[in-house]
Amino acid sequence: MIRYIFRFIPLLISIIITFGSTFADGAAQLEIDIAEQTERIAQLEQAYNNGEIPPVDETSFFNGDLNSELEAGIKFNELAFIATHNSYQKQSVPSVHKLNSQLSELTFGLSAANKGEFENQTLTQQFNCGIRSVEIDIETFDRDGEISFTCMHSPTLDMSTTCYDFELALKEIVMWSDNNPDHLPITVIIEPKRVFLPLEDMKFFNMEYVLELDSLLREKLGDKLFTPSDMLRDYASFGEMRASDDWCAVKNMLGKVVVLLHDTGVTEKYIGLDPSIRSQAMFPMLRPADIDRDCASFLIINNPEKIEDCKVDVLNTANFIIRTRPDEFNKISKERLETAIYSGAQIISTDYPPKDDLTSDSYFVTFENGKTVASAK
């Protein structure tokens, strides 16, 4: 053991030095990312206004006859979507790559050397490739009462992002939606992060901030926001709606955005604002232990193998919408993928989505026939 420790002392010293440089490098890259996002949104806005960007063919992403399904009244819980996980993520800066490589050496490969290579395209590019469900992590800044939300994976180690300014991210979604008014509903999962090493003025997410987030979503998404009240219609609760197996028809949700609040420390207080969820802007995502609650609608079951254990209860009887994950970056399993695809889950969040720049030998996740939306019936 002593020889082992002495052998790796130089590596440990190098890790400490590299760790010390990651924040400065990340902060410098973040300034570039912020400028790039601002410029990109401005360019998109001008291009949309000038009619330079044609709408996508929504039917091309569906595994089947979408128009026939819409006419027949297919419901929201009867569609399955290929979704993206950490949809804002860009590759890490070189010092993080180096740190990951060193940690992999120190742990004999238990820590992946290439995990900093994970990245997604911009939200616009994802939507153009047929992705209709995205996930955005947010951090909260409170500067003397001026509250704002930003998006990155880690404020100290992994700050690279295409969506730093959350308001601009919402604007990007709205512009794309305006240009594609009959698109299938877009689901946005928002996950407030619990920051271990916060930046200056960065705060832990609390009820004050969730109310600010609710207000911001209503303001920026406007009539595109499809709220819990819209989904409930005349039902007293989601429990009652699910018992009647009566999620909204998708044809009545075209061009809309559904926002989900990932399970977080303020979820119960958020539900407590109005236990029917009729007054809230977001749908709280809950866990299988919550299936008997009337407020429950969307469940998180990230391990698709666990869906089988409760499939009769959560899908066949209680009619929930489930989010699961068929993979994690660096962890690809044919068995897990097939389990996720055929589990009945409707939101399948992958780290390997289809992209517009993939090569012929690239690995990516779709339904049959290379489609990103399918019937979950």
Secondary structure, DSSP 8 states (H G I E B T S, - for coil): -HHHHHHTHHHHHHHHHHHHHHHHHHHHHHHHHHHHHHHHHHHHHHHHHTT-S----GGGGBSS-HHHHHHHT-BGGGEEEEEESSTTB----HHHHHHHHHHHHHTTTSS-TTGGG-----HHHHHHTT--EEEEEEEEEEETTEEEEE--SBTTTB--BS--BHHHHHHHHHHHHHHSTT---EEEEEEE---SS--TTEE---HHHHHHHHHHHHHHHGGGB--HHHHHTT-S-HHHHHHTT---BGGGSTT-EEEEE-S-TTHHHHHHT-TT-TT-SSEEEE-GGGTT-TT--EEE--STHHHHHHHIIIIIIS--EEEE-S-BTTB--HHHHHHHHTS--SEEEESS---TT--TT-----SGGG-SEEE--
